[in-house]
Amino acid sequence: MKALRIRMLVDPARARIWQRRLAEALRGRGHDVALVLANAGQPQAFAAKLLLTLERLVYGQSEQSPGALWKIDAGSASSNDAADLVLDLTGLDKPASDRTLRPVYAGTLSEDAAIADLLAGNIPTIGVLDSNERMPRIFRAAVERPRVLCKALDNLCGRLETVFVKAVAEIAEGRPLPGEVGTMAAPPALGLVTAITERARAALTSLASKPPHWFVGWRMTNNDRVADTLRMPDRGWARLPDDGARFFADPFLFMHAGRTWLFLEEYQYAVGKALLSVVELGAQGPIGAPRPIIERAYHLSYPFVFERDGQIWMVPEMSAARRVELLRATNFPFEWEPAKTLIEGPEISDATIVEHQEKLWLFASTGGDGASSWDTLSLWSALSLMSDWHPHEGNPVLIDAASARPAGAMYRRGADIWRPAQDCAGGYGSALTIARVAKLDDEAFEQEAVASLHPSGVWPGIGLHTLNAAGDFEVVDGATAGRL
């Protein structure tokens, strides 16, 4: 990779922490980054600034989170020297003599356009505009709390850092920029600051939202699995009951010795975290109540269960512990023991393993440092479960809130691998995407989104989140109240 001389233009009145972290990340990759202060003359609307300040106090957001303001030391700025690449983060649209990358918010160069969208309840796209191209490269970032501006802005800014690091890497290596080709919108209207002010004042009246209550639905299939039809079935679902003190989510099915077992996340409101449970499914549905099987000091979810090498394994999500751990069944389905830590360090969610071309591939979403885990897909590969797992050189291989995060076990149709993915473009667990893996090797990953599944009249909830099937059963989860 060629080391680049990079000139980074920032507006000291509106600079954010993600820009400082971007400079640090690029320097850590060997690039020479010179910081240049450039006043854009676009102060933030006071009401929005007040809302962000109050929210950060209420929700305990750090002053070092990606959307927080960066208090720049003027002494850290550099002179306006020649550069191989310019990163203009000021929001100004002016002619560039050197190759220049600019952040794009909601199809514009104005961060205010994204703030206005967030305050209106919309989730804007983000992207990068290359002066060598006419159109921007666009990404659908996930926003975990759209009603909380500081958290939503953190998600966008954290993901912009990822986008710019990848874009600079592609330029340094002489490859095209990543992302979908988008379009530029008209510049924001003169009344944008007024609109932001009105929406921010309304948001100041409510700094919290009601959380959803998740539940699991199950059904008997009759050659009409989603894997076969690529649509939500027109037959009704039965709901797995709960007592209101807990909810069930992330359903996984596994058949063993002629019996079907349903593995679940069991979230207990009283303790504020989840453990893993299991219940058997018979001809009439669940046999008894779910029974707890694995509990840790931290939150557990997504109990991905599979069989390999004559044994039954589980890879649960334990992103709070910052590792991916492989468990072995010692007395299936109730007793499990740690077998190996597959990956350690990054915040990884919903790890799902599949075999392809004599290798094992682990699909997972990655987050942390303010960016959401709802909009990225990263890959690791290994020759066997117990060998070393290596990250894909293109990680994250996909940034797309509508089709990145895993949503259940992958399966095959003919020679192709198919995967359910979470569609978080409308909020967490709002819908499902069914995608065909078009390319999977050490150099590249590509997928084709084939079907989009949304709640229908036969589904008793809002949203769709995880989809799995085994034997005569199919399971999915959703929510019954609150904002997704």
C-alpha positions as CSV (number, residue, x, y, z in Angstrom):
1,M,0.0,0.0,0.0
2,K,1.4,3.4,-1.0
3,A,1.8,5.9,1.8
4,L,-0.1,9.1,0.9
5,R,0.5,12.8,1.8
6,I,-3.0,13.8,3.0
7,R,-4.2,17.3,3.8
8,M,-7.3,17.3,6.1
9,L,-9.5,20.4,6.1
10,V,-11.6,20.8,9.2
11,D,-13.8,23.6,10.5
12,P,-12.8,24.3,14.1
13,A,-16.3,25.5,14.9
14,R,-18.0,22.2,13.9
15,A,-15.2,19.6,13.9
16,R,-16.2,16.3,15.5
17,I,-14.3,13.5,17.3
18,W,-14.7,11.2,14.3
19,Q,-12.5,13.5,12.3
20,R,-9.8,13.4,14.9
21,R,-10.0,9.6,15.1
22,L,-9.8,9.5,11.3
23,A,-6.6,11.4,11.3
24,E,-5.2,9.1,14.0
25,A,-6.3,6.0,12.1
26,L,-4.7,7.1,8.8
27,R,-1.5,8.0,10.5
28,G,-1.5,4.6,12.1
29,R,-1.6,3.1,8.6
30,G,1.5,5.0,7.6
31,H,0.0,8.1,5.9
32,D,1.3,11.6,6.4
33,V,-1.7,13.6,7.6
34,A,-1.5,17.4,7.8
35,L,-4.4,19.2,9.6
36,V,-5.5,22.5,8.1
37,L,-8.1,24.7,9.8
38,A,-10.7,26.2,7.5
39,N,-13.7,28.2,8.8
40,A,-16.8,27.2,6.8
41,G,-18.9,30.0,8.4
42,Q,-21.8,27.6,9.1
43,P,-22.6,27.6,12.9
44,Q,-24.8,24.9,14.2
45,A,-28.4,25.8,15.1
46,F,-28.5,26.7,18.8
47,A,-31.5,24.5,19.6
48,A,-29.8,21.5,18.1
49,K,-26.6,22.2,19.9
50,L,-28.5,22.5,23.2
51,L,-30.4,19.3,22.5
52,L,-27.1,17.4,21.8
53,T,-25.6,18.8,25.0
54,L,-28.6,17.8,27.2
55,E,-28.8,14.4,25.6
56,R,-25.2,13.6,26.2
57,L,-25.8,14.4,29.9
58,V,-29.0,12.4,30.2
59,Y,-27.6,9.3,28.3
60,G,-24.1,9.5,29.6
61,Q,-22.5,9.9,26.2
62,S,-18.8,10.5,26.4
63,E,-17.1,13.7,25.2
64,Q,-14.9,11.3,23.1
65,S,-17.8,9.7,21.2
66,P,-17.6,10.2,17.4
67,G,-20.3,12.8,17.2
68,A,-19.1,15.0,20.0
69,L,-17.4,18.3,19.2
70,W,-13.6,18.2,18.8
71,K,-11.9,21.0,20.7
72,I,-9.0,21.5,18.4
73,D,-5.7,22.8,19.6
74,A,-4.7,25.4,17.1
75,G,-1.1,24.4,17.6
76,S,-1.8,21.0,16.0
77,A,-2.7,22.6,12.7
78,S,-0.2,22.4,9.8
79,S,0.6,24.6,6.8
80,N,-1.3,24.1,3.5
81,D,1.4,22.0,1.9
82,A,1.1,19.9,-1.3
83,A,-0.7,16.6,-1.0
84,D,-1.6,13.5,-2.8
85,L,-5.1,13.6,-1.4
86,V,-7.3,16.1,0.3
87,L,-10.0,15.3,2.8
88,D,-12.3,18.3,2.9
89,L,-14.5,17.8,6.0
90,T,-15.8,21.4,6.1
91,G,-19.0,20.9,4.1
92,L,-18.0,23.6,1.6
93,D,-18.4,22.9,-2.1
94,K,-15.5,24.6,-3.9
95,P,-13.2,23.7,-6.8
96,A,-10.4,21.3,-5.9
97,S,-6.9,21.4,-7.5
98,D,-5.9,18.1,-5.8
99,R,-7.9,14.9,-5.6
100,T,-10.4,15.6,-2.9
101,L,-12.8,13.4,-0.8
102,R,-15.8,15.0,0.9
103,P,-18.4,13.4,3.3
104,V,-21.9,13.2,2.0
105,Y,-24.9,13.5,4.3
106,A,-28.4,12.7,2.8
107,G,-27.1,13.4,-0.7
108,T,-25.6,16.8,0.3
109,L,-22.3,18.1,1.7
110,S,-24.1,19.6,4.7
111,E,-24.1,17.8,8.0
112,D,-27.2,19.9,8.9
113,A,-29.2,17.9,6.3
114,A,-28.5,14.7,8.2
115,I,-29.4,16.4,11.5
116,A,-32.7,17.6,10.1
117,D,-33.5,14.1,8.8
118,L,-32.7,12.5,12.1
119,L,-34.9,15.0,14.0
120,A,-37.7,14.3,11.5
121,G,-37.4,10.6,12.3
122,N,-35.7,9.7,9.0
123,I,-32.4,7.8,8.6
124,P,-30.2,9.6,6.1
125,T,-27.6,7.9,3.9
126,I,-23.9,8.8,4.3
127,G,-21.2,8.6,1.7
128,V,-18.0,10.0,0.1
129,L,-17.8,12.2,-2.9
130,D,-14.5,11.9,-4.9
131,S,-13.6,14.9,-7.0
132,N,-12.5,12.4,-9.7
133,E,-16.1,11.1,-9.9
134,R,-19.4,12.8,-10.7
135,M,-21.5,10.9,-8.2
136,P,-20.9,9.9,-4.6
137,R,-20.5,6.5,-3.1
138,I,-23.3,5.9,-0.7
139,F,-23.8,3.7,2.3
140,R,-26.9,3.0,4.4
141,A,-25.7,3.3,8.0
142,A,-27.8,2.0,10.9
143,V,-29.1,4.3,13.6
144,E,-29.9,2.5,16.9
145,R,-31.8,5.2,18.7
146,P,-33.3,7.5,16.0
147,R,-35.2,9.5,18.6
148,V,-32.0,10.3,20.5
149,L,-30.1,12.7,18.3
150,C,-26.7,12.4,20.1
151,K,-26.7,8.6,19.8
152,A,-28.0,8.7,16.2
153,L,-25.3,11.2,15.2
154,D,-22.7,9.1,16.9
155,N,-23.7,6.1,14.8
156,L,-23.5,8.2,11.6
157,C,-20.1,9.7,12.5
158,G,-18.6,6.5,13.7
159,R,-19.6,4.8,10.4
160,L,-18.2,7.8,8.4
161,E,-14.8,7.1,9.9
162,T,-15.0,3.5,8.6
163,V,-16.1,4.7,5.2
164,F,-13.2,7.2,4.9
165,V,-10.6,4.8,6.1
166,K,-11.7,2.3,3.5
167,A,-11.9,4.9,0.8
168,V,-8.3,6.1,1.5
169,A,-7.1,2.5,1.5
170,E,-8.7,1.9,-1.9
171,I,-7.0,5.0,-3.3
172,A,-3.7,4.0,-1.8
173,E,-3.9,0.6,-3.4
174,G,-5.2,1.9,-6.8
175,R,-8.7,0.3,-6.6
176,P,-12.1,1.9,-7.1
177,L,-13.9,3.4,-4.1
178,P,-16.4,1.0,-2.3
179,G,-20.1,1.6,-2.0
180,E,-23.1,2.0,-4.3
181,V,-23.2,4.9,-6.8
182,G,-25.6,7.5,-5.5
183,T,-26.8,10.9,-6.5
184,M,-26.3,14.4,-5.1
185,A,-29.4,16.3,-3.9
186,A,-30.0,20.0,-4.1
187,P,-28.2,22.1,-1.5
188,P,-30.3,22.5,1.8
189,A,-32.9,25.2,1.7
190,L,-32.3,28.5,3.5
191,G,-35.0,27.6,6.0
192,L,-33.1,24.5,7.2
193,V,-31.8,26.1,10.4
194,T,-35.3,27.2,11.3
195,A,-36.6,23.6,10.6
196,I,-33.8,22.1,12.8
197,T,-34.6,24.6,15.6
198,E,-38.3,23.7,15.6
199,R,-37.7,20.0,15.5
200,A,-35.0,20.2,18.2
201,R,-37.3,22.1,20.5
202,A,-40.0,19.4,20.1
203,A,-37.4,16.7,20.8
204,L,-36.3,18.5,24.0
205,T,-39.8,17.7,25.5
206,S,-39.1,14.0,25.4
207,L,-35.6,12.5,26.0
208,A,-36.7,8.8,26.2
209,S,-38.5,6.2,24.2
210,K,-40.4,3.1,25.1
211,P,-38.5,-0.1,24.4
212,P,-40.1,-2.9,22.4
213,H,-41.1,-6.2,23.9
214,W,-39.8,-9.0,21.8
215,F,-41.4,-12.4,21.2
216,V,-40.9,-15.6,19.2
217,G,-43.4,-17.0,16.7
218,W,-43.3,-20.6,15.5
219,R,-45.2,-22.5,12.8
220,M,-45.4,-26.0,11.2
221,T,-44.3,-25.9,7.5
222,N,-45.7,-27.7,4.5
223,N,-43.1,-27.2,1.7
224,D,-43.6,-23.4,2.1
225,R,-40.5,-22.4,4.1
226,V,-39.3,-18.9,3.4
227,A,-36.1,-20.6,2.0
228,D,-38.3,-22.1,-0.7
229,T,-40.8,-19.3,-1.4
230,L,-38.7,-16.2,-0.5
231,R,-41.8,-14.6,1.0
232,M,-43.6,-14.5,4.3
233,P,-46.0,-17.5,4.4
234,D,-49.7,-16.8,4.3
235,R,-50.3,-19.3,7.2
236,G,-50.6,-18.1,10.8
237,W,-48.1,-18.2,13.5
238,A,-48.3,-19.2,17.1
239,R,-46.6,-17.2,19.7
240,L,-44.3,-18.6,22.3
241,P,-45.8,-17.4,25.6
242,D,-43.9,-15.3,28.2
243,D,-44.9,-14.0,31.6
244,G,-44.1,-10.3,30.9
245,A,-41.2,-10.3,33.2
246,R,-39.0,-11.6,30.4
247,F,-39.0,-11.8,26.6
248,F,-37.8,-14.3,24.1
249,A,-35.8,-13.6,20.9
250,D,-33.2,-14.9,18.5
251,P,-34.8,-18.3,17.9
252,F,-32.6,-21.1,16.5
253,L,-33.8,-24.7,15.7
254,F,-31.8,-27.9,15.9
255,M,-32.9,-31.5,15.3
256,H,-31.2,-34.3,17.2
257,A,-32.2,-38.0,17.5
258,G,-35.6,-37.3,15.9
259,R,-36.5,-34.4,18.3
260,T,-36.6,-30.7,17.6
261,W,-35.2,-28.1,20.0
262,L,-35.7,-24.4,20.1
263,F,-32.8,-22.3,21.5
264,L,-33.6,-18.8,22.6
265,E,-32.3,-15.6,24.1
266,E,-34.3,-15.1,27.3
267,Y,-34.1,-11.4,28.4
268,Q,-35.0,-10.8,32.1
269,Y,-36.1,-7.2,32.8
270,A,-35.2,-7.5,36.5
271,V,-31.5,-8.1,35.8
272,G,-31.2,-6.1,32.6
273,K,-29.5,-8.8,30.5
274,A,-30.2,-12.1,28.8
275,L,-29.3,-15.8,29.3
276,L,-29.8,-18.7,26.9
277,S,-32.7,-21.1,27.2
278,V,-34.1,-24.1,25.3
279,V,-37.5,-25.8,24.9
280,E,-38.5,-28.9,22.9
281,L,-41.1,-28.5,20.1
282,G,-43.6,-31.3,19.6
283,A,-46.4,-31.9,17.2
284,Q,-48.5,-29.3,19.1
285,G,-45.7,-26.9,19.7
286,P,-43.6,-26.2,22.8
287,I,-43.4,-28.9,25.4
288,G,-43.4,-27.0,28.6
289,A,-41.6,-23.7,29.3
290,P,-38.1,-22.7,28.1
291,R,-35.4,-23.9,30.5
292,P,-32.3,-21.8,31.2
293,I,-29.1,-23.5,30.1
294,I,-26.3,-20.9,29.9
295,E,-25.9,-17.8,31.9
296,R,-22.9,-15.4,32.3
297,A,-22.2,-12.1,34.1
298,Y,-22.8,-10.4,30.7
299,H,-25.6,-10.4,28.1
300,L,-25.9,-13.5,25.9
301,S,-28.0,-13.9,22.7
302,Y,-28.1,-15.4,19.2
303,P,-27.5,-19.1,20.1
304,F,-26.2,-20.4,16.8
305,V,-26.2,-24.2,17.1
306,F,-24.7,-26.6,14.5
307,E,-23.2,-30.1,14.1
308,R,-19.7,-30.8,12.9
309,D,-17.0,-33.4,13.3
310,G,-19.5,-35.7,15.1
311,Q,-20.2,-33.2,17.8
312,I,-22.8,-30.4,18.5
313,W,-21.5,-26.9,18.9
314,M,-22.9,-23.5,19.8
315,V,-21.5,-20.0,19.1
316,P,-23.6,-17.6,21.2
317,E,-23.2,-13.8,20.9
318,M,-21.2,-12.4,23.8
319,S,-20.2,-9.1,22.3
320,A,-20.0,-7.5,25.8
321,A,-17.1,-9.9,26.5
322,R,-15.4,-8.8,23.3
323,R,-14.8,-12.3,22.0
324,V,-16.4,-15.1,20.0
325,E,-16.5,-18.3,21.9
326,L,-17.1,-21.9,20.7
327,L,-19.1,-24.1,23.1
328,R,-19.3,-27.9,23.0
329,A,-22.4,-29.8,24.1
330,T,-21.5,-32.3,26.8
331,N,-25.1,-33.3,27.6
332,F,-27.2,-32.0,24.7
333,P,-29.2,-29.8,24.9
334,F,-28.8,-28.7,28.5
335,E,-25.0,-28.8,29.3
336,W,-22.2,-27.0,27.4
337,E,-18.6,-26.3,28.0
338,P,-16.1,-23.8,26.5
339,A,-14.1,-25.4,23.7
340,K,-12.2,-22.5,22.1
341,T,-12.1,-18.7,21.8
342,L,-12.3,-18.2,18.0
343,I,-11.8,-14.4,17.9
344,E,-10.8,-12.0,20.6
345,G,-10.8,-8.2,20.7
346,P,-13.4,-6.6,18.4
347,E,-17.1,-6.1,19.3
348,I,-18.7,-8.9,17.2
349,S,-22.4,-9.7,17.0
350,D,-24.4,-12.6,15.6
351,A,-21.5,-14.8,14.5
352,T,-22.7,-17.4,12.0
353,I,-20.5,-20.1,10.4
354,V,-20.8,-21.8,7.0
355,E,-18.5,-24.1,5.0
356,H,-17.4,-23.0,1.5
357,Q,-14.7,-24.3,-0.8
358,E,-13.0,-26.5,1.9
359,K,-12.9,-23.6,4.4
360,L,-15.0,-22.4,7.3
361,W,-16.3,-18.8,7.1
362,L,-17.6,-16.9,10.0
363,F,-20.0,-14.1,9.2
364,A,-20.7,-11.4,11.8
365,S,-21.5,-7.7,12.3
366,T,-18.9,-5.4,13.9
367,G,-19.4,-2.2,15.9
368,G,-17.9,-0.2,18.6
369,D,-16.4,3.2,19.1
370,G,-19.8,4.8,18.6
371,A,-20.6,3.1,15.2
372,S,-23.6,0.7,15.1
373,S,-23.2,-3.0,14.7
374,W,-26.4,-3.0,12.7
375,D,-24.9,-2.0,9.3
376,T,-21.7,-3.9,8.8
377,L,-20.7,-7.4,7.8
378,S,-17.2,-8.8,8.5
379,L,-15.7,-12.2,7.7
380,W,-13.2,-14.5,9.2
381,S,-12.0,-17.9,7.8
382,A,-10.3,-21.0,9.1
383,L,-9.4,-24.5,7.9
384,S,-11.2,-26.1,10.8
385,L,-13.0,-25.0,14.0
386,M,-10.0,-25.5,16.1
387,S,-7.4,-23.8,13.8
388,D,-6.7,-20.1,13.7
389,W,-9.3,-17.7,12.4
390,H,-8.1,-15.0,10.0
391,P,-10.0,-11.7,9.3
392,H,-10.9,-11.0,5.7
393,E,-8.6,-8.3,4.2
394,G,-11.7,-6.3,3.1
395,N,-13.4,-6.1,6.5
396,P,-16.0,-4.8,6.8
397,V,-16.9,-6.4,3.5
398,L,-20.3,-4.8,3.5
399,I,-21.7,-1.6,4.9
400,D,-25.5,-1.6,4.5
401,A,-28.1,-1.2,7.2
402,A,-30.6,-3.1,5.0
403,S,-28.6,-6.3,4.4
404,A,-25.4,-6.7,6.5
405,R,-26.1,-8.1,10.0
406,P,-26.8,-11.8,10.1
407,A,-30.3,-12.9,10.9
408,G,-30.1,-16.7,11.2
409,A,-28.3,-19.8,9.9
410,M,-27.2,-19.8,6.3
411,Y,-28.5,-22.5,4.0
412,R,-27.9,-23.8,0.5
413,R,-30.1,-23.7,-2.6
414,G,-28.4,-25.8,-5.2
415,A,-24.7,-24.8,-5.2
416,D,-25.4,-21.4,-3.7
417,I,-25.2,-20.1,-0.2
418,W,-28.1,-18.1,1.0
419,R,-28.3,-15.9,4.1
420,P,-31.0,-14.1,6.0
421,A,-29.9,-10.6,7.0
422,Q,-31.4,-8.0,9.2
423,D,-32.9,-5.0,7.5
424,C,-32.3,-2.2,10.0
425,A,-32.9,0.6,7.5
426,G,-36.2,1.3,9.2
427,G,-34.9,0.6,12.7
428,Y,-33.6,-2.5,14.5
429,G,-35.4,-5.6,13.5
430,S,-37.8,-3.8,11.2
431,A,-37.6,-6.4,8.3
432,L,-35.5,-9.2,6.9
433,T,-33.5,-9.5,3.7
434,I,-32.8,-12.8,2.0
435,A,-29.5,-12.6,0.0
436,R,-27.6,-15.0,-2.3
437,V,-23.8,-15.1,-1.7
438,A,-22.5,-14.3,-5.2
439,K,-18.7,-14.3,-4.3
440,L,-16.8,-15.5,-1.3
441,D,-13.1,-15.9,-1.2
442,D,-10.0,-14.4,0.4
443,E,-10.0,-11.4,-1.8
444,A,-13.7,-10.4,-2.2
445,F,-17.3,-10.8,-1.0
446,E,-20.4,-10.1,-3.0
447,Q,-24.1,-10.8,-2.3
448,E,-27.3,-10.2,-4.2
449,A,-30.3,-9.2,-2.1
450,V,-33.1,-11.3,-3.6
451,A,-36.1,-10.8,-1.3
452,S,-37.3,-8.4,1.4
453,L,-39.6,-9.7,4.1
454,H,-41.9,-7.3,6.0
455,P,-44.6,-7.9,8.6
456,S,-47.8,-9.0,7.1
457,G,-51.4,-9.5,8.3
458,V,-50.6,-13.1,9.5
459,W,-47.6,-12.0,11.6
460,P,-48.8,-10.7,15.0
461,G,-45.9,-8.2,15.6
462,I,-44.0,-5.3,14.2
463,G,-40.8,-6.1,12.5
464,L,-38.9,-9.3,11.7
465,H,-35.6,-10.0,13.2
466,T,-34.3,-13.6,13.0
467,L,-35.4,-16.5,10.8
468,N,-34.6,-20.2,11.1
469,A,-36.0,-23.5,10.2
470,A,-35.5,-27.2,10.9
471,G,-37.6,-30.4,10.3
472,D,-41.2,-29.4,10.2
473,F,-40.8,-26.1,12.0
474,E,-40.0,-22.5,11.1
475,V,-39.4,-19.7,13.7
476,V,-39.1,-15.9,13.6
477,D,-39.1,-13.1,16.1
478,G,-40.4,-9.6,16.3
479,A,-41.7,-7.0,18.7
480,T,-45.2,-6.0,20.0
481,A,-44.7,-2.5,21.3
482,G,-42.4,0.5,21.4
483,R,-40.2,1.9,18.6
484,L,-38.0,-0.6,16.8
